[in-house]
Amino acid sequence: MKVFLLHRDCDFSPAPGLRDEVFDALVSGNLWALPNVRRNLERQRNLGSRPSRSGDHDVLAQDLELDTLWGAMAGGDEFLFETAKRVVLSSLRDPAEIVYRQGVLADCAEHESTVVELYRIAIEALAYQREVGSLWAGAGPDLILSRSVRLLKLHVQAMRRLRQVADEHADRFSSDGFTRFFATVREELADDYLEAVDGHLRDLEFGRGLLESAQLGTGDRGESYIVHEPPRELRWKERLPLIGNRKEPEYSFELHPRDQAGATALAAIRGKGINQVADAVARSADHVQSFFTMLRLELAFYLGCLNLRARLDRKGETTCYPEPVAEDQLSLTAEGIYDVCLTLHLDDRAVGNDVEADGKSLVMITGANQGGKSTLLRALGLAQLMMQSGMFVGAHSFRANVCTGVHTHYKREEDLTMEGGKLDEELGRMSQLVDRLTPHAIVLCNESFASTNEREGSEIARQIVRAMLARRIKVLYVTHMNDLAHSLHAERLDSALFLRAQRESDGRRTYKLLEGEPLPTSYGEDSYRRVFGDAQSAEAAVESRP
């Protein structure tokens, strides 16, 4: 039995670089071990003995402030945080799969209490493994069988509760994912099936003894041990004809209470007989355990989405289900899009913007400092990631083509180790980024190559942007380098959109970005005035000093 709530035809599997010891601890339920696992991974990477396979994910999380997003989804729950991180970074690329996940999320939002109940059933079912205890190396077939039977008995209780939820609430859900999930539960966990399982588990306790056969092999040693179904206990009506009848001869023996060698030999014979049975029952218990593990994991993502939606609703922020289109159809249209992570830090609502970039492979964002350029860039990157994970986005409406990957190249602080200049560091990061790029990817550049003079930085950026566009890579670029922005604007490219941060005549910022030609100034003097006051006041203050 499969869950199939995150994918239509397979279990969830994180993207390369995200399947690590932390994920294994999540899946196994060893949440208490997470802090030690993280410390060991970090120590290994600092020592250079283990290269980070998720470097690009770490950079993306830093530049788009994804920890804020995942923290809001988690609501203080570490399992929800780690699950949200892996699902968001494991982007879907098929629009139909995105719509499938959106439907499941819409059902979760409409029937949250039922989803929470399913999640609790999964948690309790996974807790049974700790209740029955763990096995140590070298455990014999008897112990393996006994533990597996106990675990399956507890799991049957959870399956009955799952079936009850399906019977009571299945008709209220409309998404393809939940419709199939509940149909599978009702079909595969039917009453007659669960009763049959209960009967088999009782038989496997061998309360009426063990019926076992074997053949004699070389040297009169036993081989081909087989455990048979135990004899059925006769009802009283079936016993009546047998009363007074002569019984068939029976052969038996008894061990002396001190015959340790005999007891050991008999236990070995018993173990050989039930070895295959113990293995089969253990695999059955693992299968049921894996079902509840995946149910918890996949529902955790949707509960995280509901936590985030609740935070945004309390602020009065608008959300919508985006419209994904195929990767080869250039599309980017947003109405009222805002930075979800920014609004989580603000007391007031974030300012939204409209973007019309259908058919555009280059969006160049310029204008006044502190005017909202970087905020819009981050909002677009977040919306792309959230859309491709099947989530809602922070906007009135949003439509975009899916991409093969979201990548960022943001400016960094000075290298404290002084191993190289800032330009060398930027070129090195860009080289690593280019090695990972594939057609139909998206690159978000924020003040890239601003560490050198404008002429040199503009020329480097110009060549890189043109090369990316030629490789069918969408580029969203925030810059104050007029040489770069003006030269690209002068080419009058049909595939380019130029946005400019709005500035009032008195220098106030509206945080709105409108289509417009790049200006030769970023109005840096406005920032100077806000910090130091106007020039005349500053000069008068200097002259008045003794």
N, C-alpha and C positions, 0 to 999 in steps of 0.2 A: 504494500500500500504506500502511495506517494502523496506528498502534500500538494505540490504544484501551485503554490500561491504567488511565488515570485517569478516563475517561468512557466510557460505553457506545457513544456514536455520534458523538463529536467529539474533536478534539485539545484539549489543555489550553490555556486562555486565562486569564490572571490577571484579577482583579477590577479595575474602574476605579480609577485612581490607582496601580496596581502595574505597569502596562505603561509603563516609562520607559526611559531610556538604559541603566540598569543591567541591566534584563531583556534589552534588545536585545544588550548585550555578552555576556550569558550564552548567548543563543541562537546568536549568531554564533561563539561560542567564543573571543572576545577577552578571556579572563580577565586577561591582563596589563594591560588598559586599565581594569579596574574601579576601582583607587584614584583615577586621574585623573578618571574619570567621576563618582565620588562627590564628589570635591572640587569639581568644576565645578558640580554640582547644588546643593551646600551653599552655594557662593559666590553663585550666582544667587538663591537663596532669601533669604540674608542681605541682599543688596542690594535685595531686593524686586522684581527683574525677572522672577522666576518664582515664582508662588504655589505652595505645596505642595498637590498634589491628594490626598495620602495622609495629611492631618492626623489624621483619625479613626483611621486605622490606627496612626499613631505614638503617639497617646494610649492606645489599647488595648494596644499593645506595652509601653508604660511601666507602666501600671497592673497588668497581669497578668504582668509580668516575662517577656515572651515571648522576649526575647533569650537568656535562660537555656535555654529550651526548644529554640530553634533551634540554639544553640551545642552542646547535647548531641546533637542530631540530626546536626549537621555533623561533629563529631569533628575539627575543625580544617580541614575542606575548605570553602573559600569558596563553591564552586559548590553544594554541598549546603545550605549556610546560606541562600543567596539563594533557592534552589528551595523549601526548606521554608517560608520566610517567605511566599512568594507562594501556595503551595498551602494553607497553614493559613488565611490571611486570605481566600482565595477560597472561601467556604463553600458546600457543597452544600445544597440545600433539598428534594430529593426523597429520602425514606427508601430507595427502591429503589436509587438511585444510591449512597447511602452503603453499603448492604449489598454492592453490586457491588464497591466499592473495598475493603471489609473482606475480601472473598473473595480478591482479588488479594494483599492484604497477608498474609493467612494462608498463601497459597502461597509468598510470598517468605520468610516465616519458616521454613517447612518445607524449602525448597530454596534456601537462601541461596547456596550455592556456585554453583549454576546461574545465579542472578540476577546475581551478581557477574561471572560469565563473559560474560553478555549485555551488561552495563554496559561491560566492557572492550572488547568488540567494537565497541560504539558509539563509545567514545573513540578507538580506533585508526582507525576509519573517518573520523571527523571530522578526525583529524590528517593524513589524506592531502591535505586541501586546502592545508595549509601546505607539504607535500612537493612538490606540483606547482607551487607559486608562485601569486601573484595576478596579475590582469590590470590594466593601466593604461588610463586613458582613451584612446580612439582605437585600441585594439588591433584588428588586422584579422581577417577571417574565418579565415584560415589559423591564426593563433595561437590564436584562440578554440576552433577545432575541435581542434587538436592537444592543448591543455590539457584540454579536456573528455573526449577519448578516453582520455588518460592517467588522469584522475581516475576515469572509469567502470571502467577496467580494474582499478584498485585496489579500487574498491567491489565489483566482482564477487568478489574474493577474500574480502572481509568477508561478502558475502551467502552464499558457500559455507560459511563457518564458522557463520553464523547457521542455515543449513539443517541443518548437521551437529548443532548443539545441539538443534534441534527434533526431528530424527530420534531422538536418543538419550534425550531427557528429556521429550518432550511428554506421554507417557502417565502421568507421575508427577504432573502438575498437574491440579487439579480445578476451579479457579475458572472462571467464565464468561469473564473477561478473558483469562487465559492460554490457555485452551482455544481460544478464537477466534484469538488471536495466533499460536499455533503452527500451527493449521490454515491460516491465511492464508500463513504463511511456507512451509509445505510445498507448498501449492497453487500459489502465485505464483512461487516460486523452485524449481520442478521442474528436474530435470537437463536435460531437453531445452530448456527455456527458457534456462537459463544457457549451454548450449552454443551456442544460437542467438545470444545476446548476444555471446559471444566471437567468433563468426564475423562478425557485423556490425561489431564494433569493429576486427577485422583489415581488413575491407574499407574502413573509414573512414580507415585509414592510407594508402590508395591506393598500396600497394606495387607494383601492376601498372599504375599510371597512372590518370589521371582521364578518365572517359568523360562528355563534356558536350555538350549540344546547345543551340541557340539559334535564334531567328528574326530575320529582318531587319525592322527597323522603319523609321520615318521617317528619311530621310537615310542609309539603309543602316547604321543603328546597330543593334547587337545588342540583343535584348530576349527576355524569357521564357526566361531561362537555366535549364536543368534538368540536374541531375547524375543520371546513370543508374547502375544497378548495374554494377559492373565485370565484364568478361567472365570467366566461370568458367575456371579453369585446367584444361586437358584432362588426363585420366589417360593413361598410356602406351598402354592398349588403344585409347583413342579417337584417338590420334595415328597409329596404324599405317595406317589407310586413307588418310590424307592424305599419306603419304610418296610423293613422286614426282608427286603431282597438281599441276596448274598453279594457282598462287595467283591470287586476285583482285587486280586492281591496287590499290595503296595510295597514298595521297596524304600527303605529309609535308613538313616544312620544318625547317630548322635555323637557329638564331640565331647570329650571330657573337659570340664571347666578349666583344667590346667594345661590342656593341649594347645600351647601357643603356636607350635609349628603347624598343626592342623588348621587352626583358625586363620593363620597367615595364608596357607595354601588355598583355603576356601574363599578368602577375600580376594585372592588373585584371580581365581576362576570367575567370581562374581564381577570383578573389574573388567576382565576381558569381554564378558558378555555385554555389559552396559556401556562399554567405551563408546561405541558408535551412537548409541542412544543419547548418551551425555553430550556428545559433540553436536548432534542434530538439535537437541533441545537448547543448548547454549547458543547455537547460531540463530535459532528462532527468537530467543530472548534478545540477542543483539539486534536483530532486524526490527523488533518492536521498539527497542530502545532508540534506534536510529530514526524511526518515524517520529517519535515524540521529540527527539533532538531537533530535527528539521522543522517540525511544527513550531517549536518555541523560537527557533532562529528566524524563521520567515515572518511569524507574527510580530516579533520584536521590532522589525523594521517599520511595520505599519503602526504599531503603538508609538514609536518614535515620531512618525509623521503626525499623529494625532496630538502628541505633546507640543510639537512645534506649532501646529495650527491653533491650539488653545492659547499659546503665548501671543500669537499674532492677532487672534480675534479679540483678546483682552485689550489690545492697543487700538483696535478698530482698523487694522491694516487689511487690505484686500488681497485675496489669493484667487488663483484660477488654475484650471487644468489646461496645460499648454497643448498646442496642436503640433505634433511632430510630423515632418515631411522627410522624404528620402534624402540621403546624403548628397546625391548628385543634383539636387534642385536647390540652388542658392536661395535661402530665405531667412529673413530676420526682421520680424515686425513685433513691436511691443507697444502697449498702451499703459501708461502709468506704472512702468517698471521701477522698482526701488531695491535698494540693497538690504536684503533680509538680515544680514549680520549686523549692519549698522543700526537698523531700527531696534534691534534687541538691546542695544547699549543706550538708546536715547529715551528721554522721558516723553518727547513728542513724537509724532509720526514722521517718517522719512518723506522727503520730497520725491515724487515720481516723475518720470520722463517718458516721452513718446519717441520711438525710433522706427523709421521706415527705411529698411535696408534690404528689401527683397531684390535679388539679383546683384547684390553688392558683395564683392570679396574683400574690399578694403574699407574700413571705417576709421577715419582719422579724426581724433578729438583734440581740439585746441581751445585756447581762450584764457580767461583770467585765472590767475592763481587762486586756490581755495574756492573754485567755482563749481566743484562737483564732478570734475573730469574723471578722477580715479574712482570715485564712488560709482559712477555709471559703468565704468569698465568692469568693476568688481560685480556689480549687479547683473550685467550680461553674462559674465562667466558663471556666476552662481546659478542663474536661471537655466543655462545650458546643462550644467551638471544635474540640477534638480529635475529637469525635464527628462534627461536620459536615465535617471534612476526610477522614473515612474511617479515622481512626486508632483505636487502642485508647485507653482512659482509665485513670487511676490510681484504681482501685476494685475491690471484689470483684464488684459489678454496678452497672449504671447504665442508666437508661431516661429519656428526655426527648423532648419534642416538638421538632422542628426549628424554628428561628426565622429571621426575615428579617434579623436582624443582632444582633450583641452589642455593646453600648455601655457605657461606664463614665463615672462622674462621681465622682472621688475628691477628697479635700481636697488642697490644694496649700500650699506654703510661702508666706511673705509675699512680695509683689511687690517685688523689690529696686529697681525703677525708680520706685516710689512714684507710678505713674500712676493708681492707683485703690486703693480698699480691698479687703480680701479678699472681702467680700460682693459687691461689684461684679464682681469677677473670677469668683466662683462663678456669679452670675446670668448673666454673659456666656457662660460655657462651657455652662451649661444651655440657654440660648437657641439656641446653635449645635447642640447635641445634639438638641433638639426638632425643629429644621428637618430633621434626617436620619431621624427616627423614622418607622417604618411599622408598621401593625398586625402583631401576632405577633412583635415584636422583644423583646429582653431588655435591661433596664437594670440595671447593678450600681452602687449608690450606697454609698460608704464615707464616713461622717461628713459627708455633704453638708449645707451650711448650718449647720455648727457654729461658723462664724467670728463669728456675731452672738449676741445673747442667746437663751436657750432659747425664750422665748415667741415671738419674731419668727421665729427659725429653724424652729421647729416648724410655725408657721402657713404659712410659705412651702412647706416640704416637704410638708405635708398636702395643700395644694391641687394641687401638682404630681403627687403620687402618685395622687390621685383622678382627675386628668385622664388620666394614663397608663393607669390601670386601665379607664377608660371607653373608651379607644381600643384595648382588647385588647392591651396591652403588659404583659409580665411584669416585675415589679419585685422585685429582691433588695436589701434595704436594711439596712446596718449602722449603728447609731446608739446614742449614749448619751443622747439627748434623751428623757427620760421623758415629757414632755408629748406629743411626737409618738407614741411607741410606745404609751403608755397610752390615748390617745384613739382610736387605731385599734383597739386590742384591745377597748375598751369597745363598739365597734360590732358585735362578734360576727360578723364577716364569715365566711361559709362558704368564701370564696375566699382566706382569709388564714391563714398559718401563722406562729406566733411561736416562735422558738428562743432559748434563753438559754445563755450560756457557763457551764459548771459551775464551782463554787468550793467547795473543801473548807472545813470549819469553821475550820481553822487558816490559811486564806488561800491554800493551795496551789491551782494551776491544773491541771486534768486535760486541758485542751484538748479536752474533749468538749462538744458542744452538744446540749441536750435541749429538747424542747418544753416551754414554760413561759411564764407571764405575766411581762411586763416588771416589773422591780423599780425602785424610785426611786433606787437607788444603783448606781454602777459599781465600788464598792469601790476608789476611788482611793487610800485610805489604805494599802492593801496595797502599792502601788507606792512610796509614801512610805517605808514601813518597810524595803522592800528596799534603798532608796537611802540613807536617813538613819538607820535603826534606829527603835526605838519612841520615843514622845514623851518618856517619863521619862528614858531614856538620853540623849537629845539635850539635855534641860533640865539634867541633871546635868553633862554635858560643858561646857555654857556656864557654869554656876556655878563649876566648878573652874578656869576660866581665871583667871590673875592679873589 
